[in-house]
Amino acid sequence: KGWVVSGADSIDRVTGFDVDDLGYLYIATTVNGWTICDPQRMQPLFQNLEVQPNKIIALRSGTQRYAFTSSGRGGVLYSVNNPANPQRVAQAAQFKDWAKTSDGGTVALIDPRNTLSINTVDRIATGRSPVAIQSGYVTVACDGTSFYAVGAGKVDAFDAFGTFKSTFVLDPTLPNVTNIHFGDGYLATVGDNGAGVFGVRVYKTDGTPVPVTVDTSAQGFNAA
């Protein structure tokens, strides 16, 4: 059976994706549902129209593998031990941003009210509350073991158990951060100054994060 595409007008259909440790690609496409693509052929293994997610995360606990989707109706956790036949496991709250540990077992979520929660996939699967909840955050990243959450003019670091570790102040010339990313020992924040000027700031995370001087000014770009 082919991929069923909605006739609704939009230029933005692939709204979220992730990759698991086996190379399977997880794709969220809102009104067109979600799927997992075979890493060899990169073809959809199914089309799930039960939910219309804009975010999706590949998670695992030991040999158990999961897809965690989010839409305006909330979050849904699926078992994908058979990646061609997902099985609904649990209902959860909606999230708009996320980051996960390198083992895929712990995830930090930010909901539409800018509340950060940190939880394990095992707890999500059994409907248990997050191990930590903090309010006032807009985006989050992970370096593999620690989470970095952006609040008002700062970034707070938490371990995988939700314990606060440290904080550092963001560059005041770019206070409105909308995204934070981690890679190769660096954090990169994306935002604007409130007057239409966009930019990127880079911080080295060896110990207490410190700014790195790079020419990252930009205007009018779309940060994914």
WOQUI-V937911 format. One record per run of one state. SS is the DSSP state (~ for helix, > for strand, _ for the rest). FROM is the first residue (numbers start at 0). TO is the last residue. If there is no record, write none. Layout:
ss = <SS:SS>
from = <FROM:FROM>
to = <TO:TO>
//
This chain:
ss = <_:>:_:>:_:~:_:>:_:>:_:>:_:>:_:>:_:>:_:>:_:>:_:>:_:>:~:_:>:_:>:_:>:_:>:_:>:_:~:_:>:_:>:_:>:_:>:_:>:_>
from = <0:15:19:24:28:29:32:33:37:43:44:47:48:54:61:63:71:73:79:86:92:96:100:105:110:114:120:125:131:135:138:142:146:150:153:158:163:169:171:174:175:183:185:192:197:204:209:212:216:218>
to = <14:18:23:27:28:31:32:36:42:43:46:47:53:60:62:70:72:78:85:91:95:99:104:109:113:119:124:130:134:137:141:145:149:152:157:162:168:170:173:174:182:184:191:196:203:208:211:215:217:223>
//
